[in-house]
Amino acid sequence: MENGSDAIIVTGKWTGQSPDINELKEIRSAVGSFPILVGSGTDKNNVSELFKYANGAIVSTSLKEGNITEDVNVKSYAQRIDEEKVKILVGLIKI
């Protein structure tokens, strides 16, 4: 972009919520081929749909061990990344 950005990060309204797919489509249309990263909420259930419009994602919470600790998808620092969850998510990404 004209200000030297490497990508645009698009998030949901709070930690762990993915962006609205229609808003993501609109952003993709507006920025053309400029890279878009999903900044929250990517998981095995939505990665295929999100990656129709995004080039990558920042992922942590959905890959951590255990369950969420709040009503929103938040996990503690002590909950470590689960290798099997990583394999599943990466396996769903069509490159």
N, C-alpha and C positions, 0 to 999 in steps of 0.2 A: 504494500500500500504506500501511498505517498508520504506517510510519516515514518516509514522504516519498519513497520511491524512485520513479523514473520508469519503470523497467523491470527485468526480471530478465535477467541474462546467463548463458547456459548453454553450457558448453564440453565438449570431450572431455577425455581424461586427460592430454594433452600438447599442445604447440603444433602446430597444423595438423590435429589430429584432431577430427572433428565429434562432437557429442554422440550418444549412443545414441538412436535414433529412439523406442524404447519409453519411455525415461526422459523424452524431450521430450513425448511424448503424455501421460504421467502428470502432468508439470508443468503442461501446458496445462489438463488437467482440474482440477487443484488450484487454479489461479489464475484460472480463468475468462477473462475478456476482458482481463485485465491484460497489458500488453506484454511479450513475450519476444524477446530478441535472441540469436542464435547467435553465440558469441564466438570460435569457431575452427572450421576445417574446411569451411566452405562453399565449394563449387566447382560447376562446370557439371554435374557428374554427380549431385549431391544437392540442389541448391537447390530444386527443385520439391517434393521430399519434405519437406525441412526447413520450407519456408514453408507447409506445410499446418498447422503448429503454431506457428511463429514469425512475428513481425511484421517482423523485419529481421535484419540480420547485420553483423558487423564482419569485413570481408574485406580481405586484403592478399596473403598468400602465394600463393594460387591465381591471382592476377591478375598476378604478377610475371613478368618475362621469364626464360627459361632453365629449368634443371632444379633439383630440390631438391639441397641440399648435404649432407644427412645421411639416415639411414634414415627419420627422421620428416620430415614435410613442412615443412622450414625453408629459407628462402632468405635471402641476405645483404642488408644494407642497400643495397649497390651495385646489386642487381638491381632495375630500375625497373618500374613498372606498365606493362603491355602494353595499349594502347588496344583492340586487337582482342579480347583476352580479356575486357575490361570489357564491350564491346558484346555478346559472346556471353552472358555471365552475365546482364546486364540484360535481354536479349531472352528469357531463359527464365523470368523472374519474371512471374507472372500477378498483376496488380494488381486 
